[in-house]
């Protein structure tokens, strides 16, 4: 009886174990299905979002580039009527061709008259007289009203048979008003497809550039003999109606019949969207593959649980590491884009700003030569002069940061130069700061602009001084390094690593990523402009290297400049600060041709030259200057601004003078900022930086007339 009563108690645990042996693995497997599905969906969504980030940025840059090219083409044609364009077609075609050749996404640049007939093209000379494009949508859109920058549909070329889409804009209106034709740029869809192909992880991915009306401009993978326009019932157009800025949906593509998970975003400022999609079948295959891997370890319930846990942990760790790596890369890219945008803005305003400073400082210099009875007026002039100099210094630092400052690099032996900098720093810093050197004995030579190098070291030393209010030690160290492209510095090759290390307060970790940004400073208001480290970064990058910073709060900061090695022999560098001689009027120095389109700047410069003993002939443009040179044979020097109105600039004039009047006429170029100034310096022309004073003009002219070599003055 006892045995009989005990049987239920024995079977119950066995049944429970049996049930658990089925239910347990089933629950674990069900949980694995759920968690894996969520992970795959999340991974796919993040992959789509990352792709959309890249696609949106790429498309925005490409379309903005084409839009800027439209504006540049309109500037080329500005002031020219149809007859003038036809008469000068060959030269205009070559100029447009140079612009087109620099932009891989552009196939051709065309200009059409008000009737839709071509006037000039970058690829065809002469243009076909009988060609009529008035029926094209990009032309019709501009006829009725100014549509701004219009993006047309994919069309078949009437010449050549290839396919493209067109971005168009109106030409400037006629003097009496009215439609004057368009400028149109043919954009190659293949440029976008090639980029999409590089971005793709395989045939499972799809990318597209599509107008808001459903017309595809570019797509990867390309599908032939299928519609390239979606109808109003398509999932994409329905999604755009609900969420016009961005969204996602799952649908079967009417283009190739494949079901995909697709995300889309609008390109800011344009009626087009970018798409990125992943096949749902690929996601299912990944899910099945993952579950089969789980089953291989999941037969015993306990082992399955442990295997699934370990697998999920490792998989999550790898996934998070990948996400973190991509986030760092994307943040670095966005930071570089912000810095580049600031650099472009700086270059755009530097020329005009330096011209203004030139007028201010020049007139102050002239006023100070007259007796001033009131001391308050003298102090006011001194204050204006000091403010102009600070403005010029700030502009120079911004240009250096944006890598647009004209450099005159020379081979430099830091073993000999740094001790001189050490003496300079000791006189500039407080007495409670020790300056030490630690130089490798076999240090390589580097090729840099000596003045910019001195300014960079001084900027770093000033920052170190402010970080050590109670005194400390500043160490200048230099050693040879060979860098590999491992992502830490972003450079490869042989470099000289010049570092300045202080024992100051250090920089908080959350601010390290911003220290090279212009106008960013942790100093109190009025104690720093935020441009010191920006100049350091710009100098290092324009020299072919880079700059990095490492810091620990309370333990000091190290800023390292990586300067490229050179094999050129070192030679004595010119004195960066020659002694200034008083400007005295000389005897007749001959005639000088002054070319500047800014009347106020030209007047200031003329007064300087006449004080130096020159007889000045003024010209407001390159064409006028060439006429004067042809008519006069007693011109000894040409002083020209680089940025000039018209088709030719000051560098073009300098090249012409060098070719036609070599040995008889010297050339000195002046600039507040120009993107061709470095090219002019590289060709051996002397550069006089604005704003300049009479002393700098005299020194520049002396150097030009003594030896025709690369000279950077100012």
MARVOTOR-366237 format. One line per 3 residues: number of its first residue (from 1); their letters; for each residue x, y, z of C-alpha. Coordinates in steps of 0.5 Angstrom, whole numbers. Example, Ala and Ser with C-alpha at 12.3 -4.5 7.8 and 13.67 -1.06 7.14 Angstrom:
1	AS	25/-9/16 ~ 27/-2/14
This chain:
1	XXX	0/0/0 ~ 6/5/1 ~ 9/4/-5
4	XXX	2/5/-9 ~ 1/11/-5 ~ 8/14/-7
7	XXX	7/13/-15 ~ 4/20/-16 ~ 9/23/-12
10	XXX	15/20/-16 ~ 11/21/-23 ~ 10/28/-22
13	XXX	17/31/-22 ~ 18/26/-28 ~ 12/29/-32
16	XXX	14/36/-30 ~ 21/35/-32 ~ 19/32/-39
19	XXX	14/38/-40 ~ 20/43/-38 ~ 24/39/-43
22	XXX	19/41/-48 ~ 17/47/-46 ~ 23/50/-43
25	XXX	27/50/-50 ~ 21/52/-54 ~ 20/58/-49
28	XXX	28/59/-50 ~ 27/58/-58 ~ 21/63/-58
31	XXX	25/68/-54 ~ 31/67/-59 ~ 26/68/-65
34	XXX	23/75/-62 ~ 30/78/-60 ~ 33/76/-66
37	XXX	28/79/-70 ~ 28/85/-66 ~ 35/86/-67
40	XXX	35/85/-75 ~ 30/90/-75 ~ 34/95/-71
43	XXX	40/93/-75 ~ 37/94/-81 ~ 33/101/-79
46	XXX	40/103/-77 ~ 43/101/-83 ~ 38/105/-87
49	XXX	39/111/-83 ~ 46/111/-84 ~ 46/110/-91
52	XXX	41/116/-92 ~ 45/120/-88 ~ 51/119/-93
55	XXX	46/120/-99 ~ 43/126/-97 ~ 50/129/-95
58	XXX	52/127/-102 ~ 46/129/-106 ~ 46/136/-103
61	XXX	53/137/-104 ~ 52/135/-111 ~ 46/139/-113
64	XXX	49/145/-109 ~ 55/144/-114 ~ 51/144/-120
67	XXX	47/150/-117 ~ 53/154/-116 ~ 56/152/-123
70	XXX	49/155/-126 ~ 50/162/-122 ~ 58/162/-125
73	XXX	55/160/-132 ~ 51/166/-131 ~ 56/171/-129
76	XXX	60/169/-135 ~ 55/171/-139 ~ 52/177/-135
79	XXX	52/183/-140 ~ 53/179/-146 ~ 47/179/-151
82	XXX	45/173/-156 ~ 49/176/-161 ~ 55/177/-157
85	XXX	55/170/-154 ~ 55/167/-161 ~ 61/172/-163
88	XXX	65/170/-157 ~ 62/162/-157 ~ 69/159/-158
91	XXX	72/162/-152 ~ 66/162/-148 ~ 66/154/-149
94	XXX	73/153/-147 ~ 71/157/-140 ~ 65/153/-139
97	XXX	69/147/-141 ~ 74/148/-136 ~ 68/149/-130
100	XXX	65/142/-133 ~ 72/138/-133 ~ 73/140/-126
103	XXX	66/137/-124 ~ 65/129/-125 ~ 57/130/-124
106	XXX	56/135/-130 ~ 56/132/-137 ~ 55/139/-141
109	XXX	53/146/-139 ~ 49/150/-144 ~ 46/157/-145
112	XXX	39/158/-149 ~ 36/164/-152 ~ 29/166/-151
115	XXX	26/161/-156 ~ 30/155/-154 ~ 36/155/-159
118	XXX	43/154/-156 ~ 48/160/-156 ~ 54/156/-153
121	XXX	56/149/-150 ~ 62/147/-146 ~ 62/140/-150
124	XXX	60/142/-157 ~ 63/148/-162 ~ 59/151/-165
127	XXX	53/149/-163 ~ 48/146/-168 ~ 44/152/-170
130	XXX	37/148/-172 ~ 37/145/-165 ~ 31/147/-161
133	XXX	30/145/-154 ~ 24/149/-152 ~ 19/143/-151
136	XXX	24/141/-146 ~ 21/141/-139 ~ 27/145/-136
139	XXX	26/150/-141 ~ 18/150/-140 ~ 18/151/-133
142	XXX	23/158/-134 ~ 18/161/-139 ~ 12/162/-135
145	XXX	16/165/-129 ~ 22/164/-126 ~ 22/157/-123
148	XXX	29/159/-119 ~ 33/152/-120 ~ 29/147/-123
151	XXX	31/140/-124 ~ 28/137/-130 ~ 26/129/-131
154	XXX	31/124/-134 ~ 31/126/-142 ~ 34/123/-148
157	XXX	40/127/-151 ~ 38/129/-158 ~ 45/129/-160
160	XXX	49/123/-157 ~ 43/119/-155 ~ 45/118/-148
163	XXX	40/120/-142 ~ 41/125/-137 ~ 37/130/-132
166	XXX	38/138/-133 ~ 38/143/-128 ~ 36/150/-131
169	XXX	36/157/-128 ~ 34/163/-132 ~ 39/168/-135
172	XXX	39/175/-133 ~ 33/179/-136 ~ 34/184/-142
175	XXX	35/191/-140 ~ 28/192/-142 ~ 26/186/-138
178	XXX	23/180/-140 ~ 25/173/-141 ~ 32/172/-144
181	XXX	33/165/-144 ~ 36/160/-139 ~ 43/156/-137
184	XXX	42/149/-137 ~ 47/144/-134 ~ 46/136/-136
187	XXX	47/132/-130 ~ 49/125/-131 ~ 45/120/-127
190	XXX	51/115/-127 ~ 55/119/-123 ~ 50/118/-117
193	XXX	50/110/-119 ~ 57/109/-118 ~ 57/112/-111
196	XXX	51/108/-110 ~ 55/102/-112 ~ 61/103/-108
199	XXX	56/104/-102 ~ 52/98/-103 ~ 53/92/-99
202	XXX	51/87/-105 ~ 45/87/-109 ~ 40/86/-103
205	XXX	41/94/-102 ~ 38/99/-107 ~ 39/107/-107
208	XXX	35/112/-111 ~ 35/119/-112 ~ 27/121/-114
211	XXX	23/127/-115 ~ 17/129/-111 ~ 13/127/-117
214	XXX	15/120/-117 ~ 20/121/-123 ~ 27/117/-121
217	XXX	33/121/-123 ~ 38/116/-121 ~ 37/109/-118
220	XXX	42/103/-116 ~ 41/97/-118 ~ 39/100/-125
223	XXX	33/96/-128 ~ 32/97/-136 ~ 25/96/-140
226	XXX	22/98/-133 ~ 18/105/-131 ~ 22/110/-128
229	XXX	16/114/-126 ~ 12/112/-120 ~ 4/113/-120
232	XXX	0/116/-115 ~ -2/110/-112 ~ 6/108/-110
235	XXX	8/107/-103 ~ 13/112/-104 ~ 8/118/-106
238	XXX	3/116/-101 ~ 8/116/-95 ~ 11/123/-98
241	XXX	4/126/-97 ~ 3/123/-90 ~ 11/125/-88
244	XXX	14/130/-93 ~ 20/131/-89 ~ 22/123/-88
247	XXX	19/117/-87 ~ 20/109/-88 ~ 15/104/-91
250	XXX	15/96/-93 ~ 13/95/-100 ~ 14/91/-107
253	XXX	18/96/-112 ~ 14/97/-118 ~ 21/98/-122
256	XXX	24/91/-120 ~ 18/87/-117 ~ 22/86/-110
259	XXX	20/87/-103 ~ 24/92/-99 ~ 24/96/-93
262	XXX	25/103/-95 ~ 27/109/-92 ~ 27/116/-95
265	XXX	29/123/-94 ~ 28/130/-97 ~ 34/133/-100
268	XXX	34/140/-96 ~ 32/146/-101 ~ 31/141/-107
271	XXX	24/138/-109 ~ 28/131/-109 ~ 29/125/-104
274	XXX	34/120/-103 ~ 32/113/-102 ~ 35/107/-99
277	XXX	32/100/-98 ~ 34/93/-96 ~ 30/87/-99
280	XXX	26/84/-94 ~ 28/77/-96 ~ 35/78/-94
283	XXX	32/80/-87 ~ 29/73/-87 ~ 35/69/-89
286	XXX	39/73/-84 ~ 34/71/-79 ~ 33/63/-81
289	XXX	41/63/-81 ~ 41/66/-74 ~ 36/61/-71
292	XXX	39/55/-74 ~ 46/57/-71 ~ 42/57/-64
295	XXX	39/50/-66 ~ 45/47/-66 ~ 47/49/-59
298	XXX	40/49/-57 ~ 38/41/-56 ~ 39/41/-49
301	XXX	35/46/-45 ~ 41/48/-40 ~ 46/48/-46
304	XXX	41/52/-50 ~ 40/57/-45 ~ 48/58/-44
307	XXX	49/58/-51 ~ 44/63/-53 ~ 46/68/-47
310	XXX	53/68/-49 ~ 52/68/-57 ~ 47/74/-55
313	XXX	52/78/-51 ~ 58/77/-56 ~ 53/79/-62
316	XXX	51/85/-58 ~ 58/87/-56 ~ 60/87/-63
319	XXX	54/91/-65 ~ 55/96/-60 ~ 62/97/-62
322	XXX	60/97/-70 ~ 55/103/-68 ~ 60/106/-63
325	XXX	65/106/-69 ~ 61/109/-74 ~ 58/114/-69
328	XXX	65/117/-68 ~ 67/117/-76 ~ 60/121/-77
331	XXX	62/126/-72 ~ 69/127/-74 ~ 66/128/-81
334	XXX	61/133/-79 ~ 66/136/-75 ~ 70/137/-81
337	XXX	65/139/-85 ~ 63/145/-80 ~ 70/147/-80
340	XXX	71/147/-88 ~ 64/151/-88 ~ 67/156/-83
343	XXX	74/156/-88 ~ 70/158/-94 ~ 66/163/-91
346	XXX	72/166/-88 ~ 75/166/-95 ~ 69/170/-98
349	XXX	69/176/-94 ~ 77/177/-93 ~ 78/180/-99
352	XXX	73/186/-98 ~ 74/186/-91 ~ 82/187/-92
355	XXX	80/192/-97 ~ 76/196/-92 ~ 82/196/-87
358	XXX	87/198/-92 ~ 83/204/-93 ~ 82/205/-86
361	XXX	89/204/-84 ~ 92/208/-90 ~ 88/214/-89
364	XXX	90/214/-81 ~ 97/214/-83 ~ 96/220/-88
367	XXX	93/224/-82 ~ 98/222/-77 ~ 103/226/-82
370	XXX	100/232/-81 ~ 101/236/-74 ~ 95/235/-69
373	XXX	94/240/-64 ~ 89/236/-60 ~ 92/230/-56
376	XXX	85/227/-56 ~ 85/227/-64 ~ 92/224/-63
379	XXX	90/218/-59 ~ 84/217/-63 ~ 88/216/-69
382	XXX	92/211/-65 ~ 86/208/-63 ~ 84/207/-70
385	XXX	90/205/-72 ~ 91/199/-67 ~ 84/197/-68
388	XXX	85/196/-76 ~ 92/192/-74 ~ 88/188/-70
391	XXX	83/187/-75 ~ 88/185/-80 ~ 91/180/-75
394	XXX	84/177/-74 ~ 83/176/-81 ~ 90/173/-82
397	XXX	89/168/-77 ~ 82/166/-80 ~ 85/165/-87
400	XXX	91/161/-84 ~ 86/156/-80 ~ 82/156/-87
403	XXX	88/154/-90 ~ 87/160/-95 ~ 93/164/-93
406	XXX	99/165/-98 ~ 105/161/-95 ~ 112/161/-97
409	XXX	115/155/-95 ~ 122/154/-94 ~ 126/148/-91
412	XXX	127/149/-84 ~ 132/145/-79 ~ 128/145/-72
415	XXX	135/143/-69 ~ 138/150/-70 ~ 131/154/-70
418	XXX	128/152/-64 ~ 133/155/-59 ~ 132/162/-63
421	XXX	124/161/-61 ~ 126/159/-54 ~ 129/165/-53
424	XXX	123/169/-56 ~ 119/165/-51 ~ 123/167/-45
427	XXX	122/174/-47 ~ 115/173/-48 ~ 112/169/-42
430	XXX	113/171/-35 ~ 119/169/-31 ~ 116/164/-27
433	XXX	115/159/-33 ~ 121/155/-35 ~ 122/154/-42
436	XXX	126/147/-44 ~ 128/144/-50 ~ 128/136/-52
439	XXX	130/135/-59 ~ 132/129/-62 ~ 139/129/-65
442	XXX	138/126/-72 ~ 132/131/-73 ~ 129/131/-80
445	XXX	128/137/-84 ~ 121/140/-85 ~ 119/145/-90
448	XXX	114/150/-87 ~ 113/158/-87 ~ 117/160/-82
451	XXX	113/166/-80 ~ 107/162/-79 ~ 111/157/-75
454	XXX	113/162/-71 ~ 106/165/-70 ~ 104/158/-68
457	XXX	109/157/-63 ~ 107/163/-60 ~ 100/162/-60
460	XXX	101/155/-56 ~ 106/159/-51 ~ 101/164/-50
463	XXX	95/159/-48 ~ 100/155/-44 ~ 102/161/-40
466	XXX	94/163/-39 ~ 94/155/-36 ~ 99/156/-31
469	XXX	97/162/-27 ~ 102/160/-22 ~ 108/158/-26
472	XXX	110/152/-29 ~ 114/149/-34 ~ 113/149/-42
475	XXX	117/144/-46 ~ 118/144/-53 ~ 120/137/-56
478	XXX	121/135/-63 ~ 122/128/-66 ~ 122/124/-72
481	XXX	115/119/-73 ~ 113/115/-79 ~ 105/114/-79
484	XXX	101/109/-81 ~ 94/110/-83 ~ 91/107/-77
487	XXX	86/112/-76 ~ 89/116/-70 ~ 92/121/-74
490	XXX	89/120/-81 ~ 96/121/-84 ~ 101/116/-87
493	XXX	109/118/-88 ~ 115/121/-85 ~ 114/127/-81
496	XXX	117/131/-75 ~ 113/131/-69 ~ 113/138/-66
499	XXX	110/138/-59 ~ 109/144/-54 ~ 107/141/-47
502	XXX	105/145/-41 ~ 104/143/-33 ~ 98/147/-33
505	XXX	90/146/-31 ~ 89/142/-37 ~ 83/142/-42
508	XXX	76/138/-40 ~ 75/132/-44 ~ 68/134/-46
511	XXX	72/140/-49 ~ 78/137/-53 ~ 74/136/-59
514	XXX	72/143/-60 ~ 79/147/-58 ~ 81/148/-66
517	XXX	74/151/-68 ~ 75/158/-69 ~ 72/163/-64
520	XXX	72/157/-59 ~ 75/159/-52 ~ 75/158/-45
523	XXX	78/164/-43 ~ 74/170/-40 ~ 71/175/-44
526	XXX	76/180/-47 ~ 82/175/-45 ~ 82/171/-52
529	XXX	79/171/-59 ~ 79/164/-60 ~ 83/164/-66
532	XXX	90/162/-63 ~ 89/154/-64 ~ 85/155/-70
535	XXX	91/159/-73 ~ 96/153/-71 ~ 91/148/-74
538	XXX	90/151/-80 ~ 98/152/-81 ~ 99/145/-80
541	XXX	94/142/-85 ~ 96/147/-90 ~ 103/145/-89
544	XXX	101/138/-91 ~ 101/135/-84 ~ 96/136/-78
547	XXX	95/138/-71 ~ 93/134/-65 ~ 91/135/-57
550	XXX	92/131/-51 ~ 90/133/-44 ~ 89/131/-37
553	XXX	85/136/-32 ~ 90/138/-27 ~ 96/135/-31
556	XXX	97/139/-37 ~ 96/139/-44 ~ 100/137/-50
559	XXX	99/140/-57 ~ 103/136/-63 ~ 104/139/-70
562	XXX	106/134/-75 ~ 110/137/-80 ~ 112/133/-87
565	XXX	119/131/-88 ~ 123/134/-93 ~ 129/132/-97
568	XXX	131/139/-99 ~ 137/142/-96 ~ 136/147/-91
571	XXX	138/154/-93 ~ 138/161/-89 ~ 131/163/-88
574	XXX	129/170/-89 ~ 129/174/-83 ~ 121/174/-81
577	XXX	122/181/-78 ~ 127/186/-81 ~ 128/192/-78
580	XXX	124/198/-81 ~ 127/204/-84 ~ 123/210/-84
583	XXX	120/212/-91 ~ 123/218/-94 ~ 122/221/-101
586	XXX	127/218/-106 ~ 129/221/-113 ~ 125/220/-119
589	XXX	124/212/-119 ~ 121/212/-125 ~ 114/210/-128
592	XXX	109/205/-124 ~ 103/202/-127 ~ 98/201/-121
595	XXX	92/197/-123 ~ 86/196/-118 ~ 79/196/-119
598	XXX	77/199/-112 ~ 78/207/-112 ~ 79/208/-105
601	XXX	85/203/-104 ~ 88/205/-111 ~ 88/212/-108
604	XXX	92/210/-102 ~ 97/206/-106 ~ 98/212/-110
607	XXX	100/216/-105 ~ 105/211/-102 ~ 108/210/-109
610	XXX	108/218/-110 ~ 112/219/-103 ~ 117/214/-105
613	XXX	118/218/-112 ~ 114/214/-117 ~ 110/217/-122
616	XXX	104/213/-122 ~ 99/211/-128 ~ 93/208/-126
619	XXX	88/203/-129 ~ 82/200/-126 ~ 82/193/-130
622	XXX	87/188/-134 ~ 84/191/-141 ~ 86/198/-139
625	XXX	93/196/-136 ~ 95/192/-142 ~ 93/198/-147
628	XXX	97/203/-143 ~ 103/198/-143 ~ 102/197/-150
631	XXX	102/205/-151 ~ 108/207/-146 ~ 115/204/-146
634	XXX	117/207/-140 ~ 113/203/-135 ~ 118/200/-130
637	XXX	114/196/-125 ~ 106/194/-125 ~ 103/193/-118
640	XXX	96/190/-119 ~ 91/187/-115 ~ 90/180/-116
643	XXX	82/180/-116 ~ 80/184/-122 ~ 73/185/-125
646	XXX	72/182/-132 ~ 75/175/-135 ~ 82/176/-133
649	XXX	85/177/-126 ~ 91/180/-124 ~ 95/174/-124
652	XXX	93/173/-132 ~ 96/180/-132 ~ 103/178/-129
655	XXX	103/172/-133 ~ 103/177/-139 ~ 108/182/-137
658	XXX	113/176/-135 ~ 112/173/-142 ~ 112/180/-146
661	XXX	116/185/-142 ~ 121/180/-139 ~ 127/184/-136
664	XXX	124/191/-137 ~ 118/191/-133 ~ 117/188/-126
667	XXX	111/185/-123 ~ 108/186/-116 ~ 101/183/-114
670	XXX	97/185/-108 ~ 91/181/-105 ~ 87/182/-99
673	XXX	85/175/-100 ~ 85/170/-107 ~ 84/163/-108
676	XXX	90/164/-113 ~ 94/168/-109 ~ 98/161/-107
679	XXX	99/159/-114 ~ 102/166/-116 ~ 107/165/-111
682	XXX	108/158/-113 ~ 110/161/-120 ~ 115/166/-117
685	XXX	111/173/-117 ~ 112/177/-111 ~ 105/178/-106
688	XXX	104/184/-102 ~ 98/182/-97 ~ 93/187/-95
691	XXX	92/192/-91 ~ 99/194/-92 ~ 103/201/-91
694	XXX	108/205/-94 ~ 114/202/-91 ~ 111/195/-93
697	XXX	110/198/-100 ~ 117/200/-100 ~ 120/194/-98
700	XXX	116/190/-103 ~ 118/194/-109 ~ 126/194/-107
703	XXX	125/186/-107 ~ 122/186/-113 ~ 127/190/-117
706	XXX	133/187/-114 ~ 131/179/-115 ~ 125/176/-119
709	XXX	124/170/-114 ~ 118/168/-110 ~ 117/173/-105
712	XXX	112/174/-99 ~ 111/181/-96 ~ 107/183/-90
